[in-house]
Amino acid sequence: MRYIDLRSDTVTKPTPEMRLAMSVTEVGDDVYGDDATVNRLESLAALMTGKETAMFVPSGTMGNQIAIMTHTNRGDEIIAGVNSHIVHYEAGAPAVLSGVNYALVNNLDNKIYADDVERLIRPDNVHFPKTSLLCLENALTDGTVVPLHILQDSYAMAKKYNVSTHLDGARLFNAAVSLGADAKDIADCCDSVMFCISKGLCSPIGSMLCGSTEFIKRARYNRKILGGGMRQAGVLAACGIISLEKMVSRLHEDHDNALYMAKELNKLDGINVNLEKVQINMVFFRIGTPFFDVNRFVDYMHGSGVKMTGIRVNEFRFVTNNDVSRQDIDYVVSVIKKYIEL
Ligand SMILES: Cc1ncc(COP(=O)(O)O)c(C=O)c1O
């Protein structure tokens, strides 16, 4: 049975072109720097983010954590959003791996403003941890996008106090499409940026950490410490090159599909989607009352060929992706309509 999988864009399968490229690409031992395809992917990632150098890592989480390890010393404090992926979804890794504290920003819109940065940077005083890193995110995990001027102001404020900035850009290219900007314009607002090729860009595995040559040189040691040095990784990098050369230009289709789906869902009784928040490929929506039976609904959808998860009591998230067509969306909306009318 074919399922329509709306749980995330991480579920995308490599395209036939990627499968073919994996089988023919040139490979070598990347820990020795011998893998020509990895080297090519790293150069392309650096070029597209406007950074000096890039490094291939197995996952977005590892890319973020290597960045934190490289920018900080044990006992330092990092400024980050309370709902950011780094704080909320990486299993407490900054404390475990880098021994850092958090100074959390808890704004309703999940954005970090220059004022927040200035307020949270610790004075130079023996009682306080040293603030050494600002962690920004774009697109945000809530599916919204941070405008460039907000990023620029926060980055400038961190710089003023000699605090480094890392950007979790797992969906950097989605954010760029949404802003009508170049990925470089976003990457200009940070010292290091991580983006994923394994999400809407359809590669099976991998993320890129980009920054100055000196930063990436130190980051390579931390990747080794975490066991992230890979050998003939060119079979994966070959997909990454296709992600960057071919798949970025189709991300707008996922965004259009998400907005279409949001509008269709809003036509159904008891469903509420805030259209202003549909800015990339994610649709967050509520159904009915707080007593809505989430598990029963998710089981019903699964039985109808749709994979989804509930994120809160009666809140759900759909993520459009390369493997979900407009026709699939019409089908999904029709089965939800049936459920509501039962
Ligand atoms: C904003 C954000 N950052 C980082 C990650 C981590 O990526 P990975 O799942 O490759 O570790 C994700 C994954 O969904 C994400 O959404």
The ligand as an SDF file (V2000), in Angstrom:
LIG
                    3D

 16 16  0  0  0  0  0  0  0  0999 V2000
   15.2220   23.1930   12.7440 C   0  0  0  0  0  0  0  0  0  0  0  0
   15.9240   21.8700   12.7870 C   0  0  0  0  0  0  0  0  0  0  0  0
   17.2070   21.8260   13.1730 N   0  0  0  0  0  0  0  0  0  0  0  0
   17.9000   20.6810   13.2300 C   0  0  0  0  0  0  0  0  0  0  0  0
   17.3130   19.4870   12.8720 C   0  0  0  0  0  0  0  0  0  0  0  0
   18.0970   18.2070   13.0320 C   0  0  0  0  0  0  0  0  0  0  0  0
   18.3200   17.5060   11.8780 O   0  0  0  0  0  0  0  0  0  0  0  0
   18.5910   15.9140   11.9240 P   0  0  0  0  0  0  0  0  0  0  0  0
   17.2650   15.2610   12.0590 O   0  0  0  0  0  0  0  0  0  0  0  0
   19.2740   15.6460   10.6220 O   0  0  0  0  0  0  0  0  0  0  0  0
   19.4780   15.6460   13.0890 O   0  0  0  0  0  0  0  0  0  0  0  0
   15.9750   19.4700   12.4760 C   0  0  0  0  0  0  0  0  0  0  0  0
   15.3040   18.1940   12.1270 C   0  0  0  0  0  0  0  0  0  0  0  0
   14.1460   18.0950   11.8760 O   0  0  0  0  0  0  0  0  0  0  0  0
   15.2590   20.6900   12.4190 C   0  0  0  0  0  0  0  0  0  0  0  0
   13.9750   20.7300   12.0650 O   0  0  0  0  0  0  0  0  0  0  0  0
  1  2  1  0
  2  3  1  0
  2 15  2  0
  3  4  2  0
  4  5  1  0
  5  6  1  0
  5 12  2  0
  6  7  1  0
  7  8  1  0
  8  9  2  0
  8 10  1  0
  8 11  1  0
 12 13  1  0
 12 15  1  0
 13 14  2  0
 15 16  1  0
M  END
$$$$
